[in-house]
Amino acid sequence: MTGIKFVVDEKGDKSAVMIDLKRYGKLWEDFYDTLKAKSRKKEPKETFASVRARITKAKS
């Protein structure tokens, strides 16, 4: 596959991958964003109204 190379160990087993970010940067960014969103799924949520009130209060 063009732009993707696998790093192999002494046994010939794949141990890492090198991705050409000039070619696949947007795809990698989408993948990374999805992972970050999933990792934050269990974080406490804050309502839009509470954020808005906090910002409005900070401006005054």
C-alpha positions in Angstrom: 0.0 0.0 0.0 1.5 3.3 -1.0 2.3 5.6 1.9 2.1 2.9 4.5 5.1 0.9 5.7 5.2 -1.8 8.3 8.1 -2.1 10.7 9.1 -5.7 11.5 11.1 -7.2 14.3 13.9 -9.8 13.9 11.3 -12.6 13.5 9.6 -10.8 10.7 6.5 -10.0 12.9 4.9 -6.6 12.3 5.6 -4.4 15.3 4.7 -0.9 14.1 3.4 1.0 11.2 4.6 4.2 9.5 2.0 6.3 7.8 2.7 9.1 5.3 0.8 12.0 6.9 1.0 14.2 3.8 -1.0 11.5 2.1 -3.2 10.2 4.9 -3.2 13.1 7.4 -6.9 13.9 7.2 -7.8 10.2 7.6 -5.5 9.9 10.6 -7.0 13.1 12.1 -10.5 11.7 11.8 -9.4 8.4 13.3 -7.7 10.2 16.2 -10.7 12.5 16.8 -13.0 9.5 17.0 -10.7 7.8 19.6 -10.5 11.0 21.7 -14.3 11.4 21.6 -14.8 7.8 22.7 -12.3 8.2 25.6 -14.3 11.2 26.9 -17.6 9.5 26.7 -17.8 8.8 30.5 -16.7 12.3 31.5 -19.2 14.5 33.4 -21.5 16.4 31.1 -22.3 20.1 31.4 -25.4 21.7 30.0 -25.2 24.5 27.4 -27.1 26.8 29.8 -24.6 26.4 32.6 -21.7 27.0 30.2 -23.4 30.1 28.8 -24.2 31.4 32.3 -20.5 30.9 33.4 -19.2 32.7 30.3 -21.7 35.6 30.6 -20.8 36.0 34.3 -17.1 36.0 33.5 -17.5 38.8 30.9 -19.3 41.2 33.3 
